[in-house]
Amino acid sequence: MGHDRETPRFELCGVPVSVIDMDGLVAAVERRLRDGGPEEPGSFICFRDAHGIVRSQDDARLHDAHRDAFLIAPDGKPLSIVGRLRGFRGIGQVPGIEAIEVLWEPKLCIHTGRCTRLLPGVFDAARRPWVNVDAADGDSIAATVITCPTGALHYRRLDGGTQEEPADEVTIDPRPNGPLFVRGSVRVRDGEGNVIREDTRVALCRCGASENKPFCDGSHRRVGFQTSPASEEDVAEAAQSAAPEPDA
């Protein structure tokens, strides 16, 4: 049965996009269930953003899925804007199921800026809310999250993607003028032997000034802790620490 004949569409990079909003989507699904039923070919809906359209240029199976879908719902503001610029006033963003959930623990964040440098469309400290998981695909977000050295950022895949696994070996990276970055299957105990955190990534204080011991809270910058001459990366991270802190 293919694309819903009562819903107009336009093409972007060879991919059809349905001119539809949430109300129109509900009405189209009701028509399909009444007239054809979910067992008919082409009875699936793609929730597509601009990134997915770009990916489809190099993925023949994804491109074919777009062609065969009952609807290609514009899951993102860019597609809605393109539709309106082409004269389709009835198009609106139709949020699909999120592929990934990002979890942030502010007390562990020392603002190294790795996430905002690698994926600024998703992570923007000046925006509220500061994390927008709709701005990239789940794989890109997951790859960026695991660069967070403190464990302040974690993710949970909602689309069947691979969850984070600890590294095979535990590694300890003494940062110049900063904390110890530890990766692996890490278990931190207090002075009485109680486990206070289990994680794949932690940053441990080594300047002695943290108010969140044994974890780093960025106080090494405030007290001028020195172990060696600053590297280019240290300078970049110090500059990032002066940026606005994101809200929860």
N, C-alpha and C positions, 0 to 999 in steps of 0.2 A: 504493500500500500504506500510505502515511502513517506515523503514529507507531507505534512498536513496541508491540503489544498486550500483551506480557508485562511491560512496564515501566510501573508506575504513574506518575502525574504530578499536579501541582497547578498552579494558575494564579496568577500574580502580575502585577497590572496588565493582565490580559487575555492574558498571554504564558504558554504552557505550559512547565513546567520538569520534566524527567524526574527521578524519584526513583531515582538511580543513583550508584554509585561507580565507580572505575576497573575493578574486577573485573567489575562488572555491565555496563559499557560493552563490554569485550572479549567477554563472552558474548553480548551483543545483536548485536554486529557479526558474530560467527561464525554466529548464527542467520540473520541477513539474507543473508549470503553463501551460506548453504546453501539457504535457502528461496526467495529472490527474486533475488539478484544485484544488482550495482551499477547495472545498466541500468534497473532499475525506478524509476518516479517515487517521490519521497520517500526516496531512498536517500542522503541527505546528513545530516550531523550538524552542528548549531550548538553551538559552545562559547560560552556566554553568561554574562556577569557582570551585576551589577546596573546598571551604567552602560549596557550595551547594551539592557536592558529599558526604561530611561528613554528612550533614543534612539528606540526602536521606536514610542513614542507619537506621534511626529511624522514617522515614516518608514513609509509604507504598504507599501513593498516589503520592508522589513526585518520588519515585522509579519507579512506574508504568508509570508515565509520561515520564520519561527518556526512558523507554523501547519502548513506543509507538511513540516517536517523529520521525519526518522525518529526522532531524539533531540535534545533540548535539554539538553546536558550542563552542569551547574552549575560554570562555570569561575570560582570565587571563593567565599571563605568566607561572605559575606553570604547567598547563596542557599542554601548548605548549612544555615546556622543557621535561616533562615526555614522550610526544609523540616522540620527537626527540631522546631521550635516548633509546627508543624502536625501533629506526630505521626508523621512519616515517618523512622524510625530508620535506614533503609538508604541515606540520601543522604549523599554525600561529595563533596568538591571533586575535580573532574576537570580538571587543567590542560590547556588547549589550546595551540596554537602561539602563541608570543609574537609580537605585532604589531610590536614595536620593541625595539631593544637600546640601552641608554644606556651611554656610555663616559665615564669620569671620570678626569682627570689631576690628582691631588692637588697636584702642585708648581705648577700654574697657578691653583689655586683660592684666592681671597682672601676668600671668605665674604661676598659682597655680599648673600646671602640672597634673591635674586630667585626662585630656583627654589622654596625652601621657603615663601615667601610666596604665590606664584602657584598652586602645586600641592602643598600640604602632605601630601596622602594618598600621593603618590608620593615626594616628597623630604622626609625627616625626619632631621635631623642627630643626633637623640637615639636613633634606632633602628638596629639592626644586623641585616641590611644596611640601609643608609640609603636605598637606591633600590628601590622596589617598582613595577615596570612593570605589574603586574596591577591596580593601583588606579585606572587611567584608560585611556582609549582612546589609540591611537597618535597621532592628530592633536593631542590636547591636550598630550601629553608632548612632541611635536616642537615645538609652538608655545612651550612653556615653556623647553625647552633652548636655543632660539636667542636667548632673552633673556639668557643667560649672557654677560657682556661680555668674559670673559677667554679663552674657548676651552677652559676646563677641562671643560665638558660638551659632548658631541657625541652624535648618535644615528645609528642605522642602521636603516632600515625593513626589516622582514622580511615585510611583507604586501603589497608592491607599491606602498606609498605613496611620495610624493615625497621624495627625499633633499634634504638642505640644499644650496642653491646660494648662492654669494657674491652680495652686493649689487652692483648695476650700477656704482655709484660707490664709491670708497674714501672713507670719512668718518673724521675724527679728532675725538674729543670730549675736550677737556681737562677732567677731573673736578676740581671744587673740592677743594683740599687732597689730591689723589690723582693717579692715573696718567692716561695717555692711553689712552682706549678707541678702538680702531681696528677698523673693519668694512669688508668688501669682500674682494677677492682680494688677500690680504696675503702678501708674501714678505719675511721678515726675514733679513738677512745679517750675518755677523760682520765684524770689522775687516779680515779678509783676503778678504772677498767671498764667503765660503762661505754657502750657504743653510742656516740653522739651523731654520727653521720656515716652513711654508706653511699658512695657515689662513684662515678666514672671519672670525674674531674674535680679537683679542689685546689684552692690557693691557700697556702699556709703562711701565716705571718712569720717574718724573720727579723723585723725591725724592733719588735717588742712594744710598739705603740698602739696596736690595734685594740679597738674596744669590742671586738667580736672574736677574741682569741678562742681557739687556735687559728681561726681563719683570718685572712687578710681583709682589711676594710679600706685600703688605700691610704692609710696614715703614713706610710713610708714617704709619700710625696710631701706631706705636711711637715714632717720632722726633718726632711732632708737626708734620709738614710742613704749612705753611700757604701758601695762595695767595689765599684770600678767606674771608669769613665762612661758616660751615657752613650748608648748606641743610637742609631737613627730610629729604630723601633721604639726605644724608650722615650725619645723626644716626641714621636707621634702619639704614643699613649698618654704622655703627660699633657699634650695639647688637647687630646680628647677628653681628659678628665675635667677640663674647664668648661665643656659643653653643658647645656641644660640637662639635668637628671630627669629621666622619664618617670612618670607616675605609674602606679600599679595598674 
